Amino acid sequence: MIRPVDNPFASRYVEALPFRCAASNLDDLIDRLVSQQGRGAVVGPHGSGKTTLAEALAQRVGGDIVRIHLGTETRQPLTSTIRSLPRVVEPRHTIVLDGAEQLGPVAWWRTWRQLRSAGTVVITGHKPGRLPVIHECSTDPDLLRELVAELSPEIVETFDLDELFSRHQGNLRLCFRELYDVCATSEG
């Protein structure tokens, strides 16, 4: 069995993969974000790279980056979300609000009141609506193959990645979790 630290699909390796975007490059997306006064949404289905792209955009923009993750598993109350923000949000702040759809209309309005002074605000969600969309993420089997080849070239040759992609309905996060399990139980 392969040790968890040596598993090529361990979260630290998967999370280190840079965002891949066939339709635009990161500079184009930054230009789009700037043209929208530093406000934008990255949308797409589960496991399509929204968080990875939002993080890449924030790193490129710079400033004092504040990350807030709202997931169905955390269901942070509004007060915790607002407490996660700096006491005074200023133009030097770049805010990444991952999972903005978890906030209902009133919670979104109250959170937005806190965020609106930030220099840059990037949110992620599964559908458009809260801020102008700067990119809609999607996946395909070729992208999965490319990412897997970077992490473990031998898996590309020995595993049916098209079937894996199909079974997980394009959710790359679930594909990587299964590949982690496959590597964990194989002889290392």
N, C-alpha and C positions, 0 to 999 in steps of 0.2 A: 504494500500500500504506500502511496505517496504521502509524504508529510504535508499537513495543511500549509505550512510556510513555503513549500516548494510547488504547490498546486498553481499551474499557470492561469487558472480562472479564479484565483483568490480575489476578493474585492479590491485589494490594493493595486493589483495589476489591471483589472478591468477598469477601475476608476481613473487610472493613469492614462488610458487611451484618449488621444485627442479627438474632439468632435470631427466627424466627417460629414461633408455636405456637398453633394454633387451639383445642386442647383446654384449655389452661391458660395463665395468664399467668406471668411470671417470679416475681411475688410468691407465687403459689400453690406454685410449685416450691421456692422458698426456705423457705416454711412446712413443706413436706413434708420437706425436707432437715433443718431444725431439729428436727422431730418425730422424726427418726431419729438424733438425737444427732450431727448434722453428718456423717453417713456416707451416701453414696448412689451409685447407678450410673445412668448415662445409657446406654441400649442402643438398638440399631437397626442397620439394614443400612448398607453402605458408602455414603457420600455423602448421608446423611440429616440431618446437622447435629449429630451428637453432640459433636464437638470445639467447635463454635461455642456450643452450649448450656453445656457444661462451663465454658468460658471466661467466659461471661456470668454464670453462677452464682458463680464464683470472684471475679469483679470486684465483684459485688453483696455477697458475704459480706465481702470485704476481707481484711485481715491481710497477712502476708508470703506472697505467692503463690509457690509452687514448682511449675513445670510439668515433667512428664516425659512424653515422647512415645515410645511403643514401637510401631513399625510393622513390618509384614512386611519392608519394605525395609531397616530398620535392625537388627532382631534384636539389640538391645543385650544383652550378657551380664548376668547378675544383678549381678555386682560393679559394673558401670558404672551400673546402675540405682540401686543403693544409694549409690554415690558421688555420684550426682546430687542426693541429698537433703542437707539441712543436717546437719552433724555431730551436732547434737542437735535432734530434731524436738520442737517445743513447741506448746502450745495456740494461740499467735499465728500458727502456720502454717496456710495453706490449701493443700492439695496437690491438684493435678490430675494424675491418672495416666491418660493417654490411651493406649488400647490394652492394657488390663490383661489381656486374654485371651492376650497374647503370653507371659505368665509361666505356667510350669507350676505344678503344685501346691506343690512345695517352694519354688520361687522366689517364688510368691505369699505363702506363709507367712512366709518370711524378710523379704520386703519389707513385709508387713503389720506385722510386729514393729517395724519402723522407723517406720511411719506412724501407729501407733495412738495416739501422744501428740499428734498434730496436732489442732487445733481443728476443722478441716473436711477431709474427704477425699471428693473426687468422682472416680470412675473412669468410663471409657467402655469399652464392649465391644459385641460383636455379639449377645450373648445374656445373659440374667440368670444370676446365680449367685454372684458374689463378695461383693457388698454389696446391700442392699435397693434395688430399682429406684425411682427418683424420677420417671423419664420414659422412655417408649419413643418414639423419634423415627421419623417416617415422612414420606414426601413424596407429592405428587400433582401432576398437570399444572397445576392452578391456582396452587400455590405456585411452581412454576417460572416461570409467566407473571408472577406478581407480582414476583419477584426480578429477572427479566430486564427488566421494565418500569422498574424502579428504576435499572438499570444502563444500559439502551439501549432507550428506548421504540420506536424504529424497527424493531428486530429483532422485536418482538412482532407488528408488522404484516406483516413480510416473510418470516418463517421459520416453518416448521411445528413448533411447540414440542411439540405432542402426540406427533408422530412421533419427535422427538428424545428426549423423556422415555421413550417406549416402547422405543426402540432401546437406551437406556442403562439400562433396567430400573429407572428411578426414581433412579439415582445422579446427584444434582445436580452433584457435583464433575466427573463426566465430561461432563455436559451443558455446564457452563461452559468446560471445556477445549476442547470442539468449537467452541463459540461464539467463543472466543478465536481459534482457528485460522481460522474463517470471517471474522472481522473483520480478521485479520492479512493475509489474501489478497485482501480486497475493496479497492476504490478508496476512499481516505479523503479 
